[in-house]
Amino acid sequence: MARADIPGSGLLDTTVTKEKDLNSHPLLSPVRFLYFYRLKNTKMHIEVLKSKVHRVVVTEASLNYMGSLTLDEKLMEAACMIENEKVQVVNINNGERLETYLITGKRGSGICCLNGPAARKGAVGDIVIVISYASMSFEEAKVFRPKIIFPDEKNRIK
């Protein structure tokens, strides 16, 4: 037996024994049936890891800046990240997490600069992980493979 909580009916303990009972149950209106039908046939989207720059070293922290994370263009390209993309930055040294967006830094410079308020979440020399996510259907997520890169201690691609 499956329990069916019917929104708006006030009958939270209504029990439906089989799926066909949804259609013939005397307490279920056609509107409630359509609710269950749509719920069953709706494509669910979930957020999954899209790309990650694992263990990049913070090279600068600029408090008097508008905010964001400046990252070497070569690292961004290798990780399939683009300018203005929303990212999560996780600081391994102090456990801080923050969300911001990316600014493209000079190609090959190895720059990883915490800008604005983000500068208070880390210091030069800290090791951080830069993560981006993507929203996709559950079925797409099953076959999607994220792009993960592992730069060396000078923020170069190994």
N, C-alpha and C positions, 0 to 999 in steps of 0.2 A: 504494500500500500504506500502510495506517495502522498505527502501532505501538500496542499495547495493553499498558499496565502493569497487571498483575492483582494487586490487593492480596492478600497472604497466600499467593500461590501459589509464590513463589520463582522464577517464570519471567518475569523482567523483560524478556526479549527475545522474548516470544511475539508473532508477527506475525499479524494478522488482515487478510485481503484485502478482505472485504466485510462489511457489517453482518449479513447472514444467517449468516456464519461464526461469529458469537458464539454462535448457537444450536446449531450443528452441530459446533463445534470440540471434539475429544475431550478437551482439557485443561481445558475450562471447565465447571464444575459449574453446576447450576441456581441455586445461591446466588450465584455470581459473575455469572451472567447477570442475576439480579435486581438486583445491585449496579449493573451498567451501565445497566439499564433505568431504575431510580430516578434515577440520576445524570442521565440524558438527559431525564427528565420532571419534574425538580425545578424549582420556580420559584426563581430566584436573586434575592436581595435585595441591593441596593447602597445605600450612603449617598451622597446627593446634596445639593448646596446647597439649603437651604430658604429662608433669608432672610439678608439682610446689611444692616448699617448701616455704610455706607462713609465713612470719614474723619470720625469723631466726635471731638471734642476732650475730653480728660480734664479735668474741672473740679475734682476732688478726689481725694485719695489718703488713705485712713484705715487706717493700719497696725493699730491696736488695735480691730479689728472681726473678727467670726467668718470672714469670707471672702465672696467673691462680687463681682458687679458691679452697682452701682445705676445704672439707666438711666431717663431720662425716660419716663413712661408713654406720652406722645404718640409718641415714637420707637418704643417697643416695639409699640404698636398699629399704626403705619404699616408696620412691618416684619413684622407677623404673628408676634410673639414674645410669650411669656407668662412670668409669674413662675415661678421655679424651673426654667425650661428650661435645659438644658445648652448652653453657648456656648463658642466659641473666640474669644479676644481676641488680635489681632495688632497689635503696636505698630510703627508705621511708623518712628518716630524711632530705636528701638534694636534692632529685629528680634526682640524677645522675643515668644514665643507662650505662651499659657496656656489651660487649660480651667477653667471655673467655671460658676456658674449665675447667673441674673438675679434681681434684686430690683427691684420697681417703685418708681421715684422719683416725686417730685411732678410732676404733669402740667404741661407747659409751662415747667418750670424749666430745661431744658437740661442737667440733671445727668448726668454720666458719672463715677461714683466707683469707683475701684479699692479694694476693701476687703480687709483682712487681708493675707495673704502676697502677694496680687496687687499690693498697693501698692508692693512692691519691684520690680515689673516695669515700672513707668512713673512718670511725674511729671506734675504739673499742667501743662497746655499741650501734652502729647504728643498726637499724632493716632493713633487706633486704628481698627481694623476689627473689628466684632462680627459673628460668623458663627454661624449655626445650621444643622444638617443634619437630614435626615429619611431614614429607611430605607423603601425601597419596592421593588416588583418592577422588574425591568429594563424591562418593557413600560410600566409606569406612569412610570418615570423618563424615558422617551423623549418624553413629552408634557408632563411637569411643567414649570412655569415658576416659578423662584424670585422672591421679592419682595425687591427691592434698593432702598434709599433712600439719598439723598445729602443729609445735613443741611449747613447753612451753617456758618460759623466760630463761630456762637453756638449751635450744636446745634439749630437750628430747621429744620423741613422746608421745603425750597425750593418 
